[in-house]
């Protein structure tokens, strides 16, 4: 028996599409009655339209300053005077297992002092940030993760899962909230000098539709045309581009009809539209030379200063999530010469972080912008011993430490001027009010307006969420 030709099949449906439509027809009718805007192409046509969260938001935007490589908490935000008493001695009790072999206790070479009305402690590495904003910071000293390795810890911090492919935090938030500006990406990841470890997995959309993936920007470039490739079309004017894109999109739409809800085709259609709309606004937002001199001076020189100033400009224009990487090329991973390494990296970022918080406040944006600073784990209070390929034998660095480390939050809905939780007397393990990365994510979701257990996506037979089956909201952080 010969198959029916396309002309003989009046519907033009494939067998798969016929089964889909027959099986889902009544459900589609019900969906159309409940959500007519979806059936009319509103929500499905643009999944990035602003959406309402579960409850009133504390924060509308997120800036994640990612100190890649694992900054040492005991050299930055968690002073441990006991280390001076035990300097050069073995850690009392059982030494926790770390990635590499470590030796005796090694106190910080940086001076700590108190700041603000709250008396928050900080080292000289972040003197400018602490002196200007101590009373806005919630410093979480009792973080802990799962393992002392970069790859799984990076994915845990960014995606809530250390091993499997999962959507990133920024993707979950744009999936839940959409964005206020349809001419710029909802989620940007600015990482100077190329990709970090695990590359684009850190800002992936995972099983969520591709439109929610972070857009990578190499902020080593200053020229807008290099920051955003092909942002200017040298061959076609805007009108000609629009006509060409309309033709391509018409062909894409015809192609999509034969493939029921293909997420790759949908993502391609939406990304092409966004790329067209970006041309005018991107040229403006990424060009910081238009800022007044006193603002440029406030942020200071360098890549970190420039990308933090860009972040404020993006927040002004309604971008939902911005991730600012620091240390992708030269990470905070100081297995040796920690004094030199941390001093250099903090010197690149301290003034810029202080300026970002000040600038957001001056523009009335800090109250609606949640700012997170931290890395994937901390570092040991014991010195790392020389070994082949690990350090230069200077005996002046620290190994990875997932047992206890520090992050801080500020801005949208955060109760500032507090140090929450504590590590032990030497800074090895979180012992008081311990906070897992899942708890951090759950609390951040609450500040952004979501019950973390209810922002889910059905995939492979089950509902997934950023916090998996874990996570608790830390109410003490919320104003």
Buried (B, 14 or more C-beta within 10 A) or exposed (E): EEEEEEEEEEEEBEEEBEEBEEEEEEEEEEEEEEEEEEBEEEBEBBBBEBBEBBEEBBBBBBBBBBBBBBBBBBBBBBBBEBBEEBEEEEBEEEBBEBBBEBBBBBBBEBEBBEBBEBEBBBBBBBBBBBEBBBBBBBBBBBBBBBBBBBBBBBBBBBBBBBEEEBBBBBBBBBBBBBBBBBBBBBBBBBBBBEBBBBEBBBBBBBBBBBBBBBBBBBBBBEEBBEBBEEBEEEEEEEEEBEEEBEEEBEEBEEEBEEBBEEBEBBBBBBBBBBBBBBBEBBBEBBBBEEBEEEBBEBBBEBBBBBBBBBBBBBBBBBBBBBBBBBBBBBBBBBBBBBBEBBBEBBEBBBBBBBBBBBBBBEEEBBBBBBBBBBBBBBBBBBBBBBEEEBBEEBBBBBBBBBBBBBBBBBBBBBBBBBBBBBBBBBBBBBBEBBBBBBBBBBBBBBBBBBBBBEBBBEEEEEEBBBBBEBBEBBEEBBE
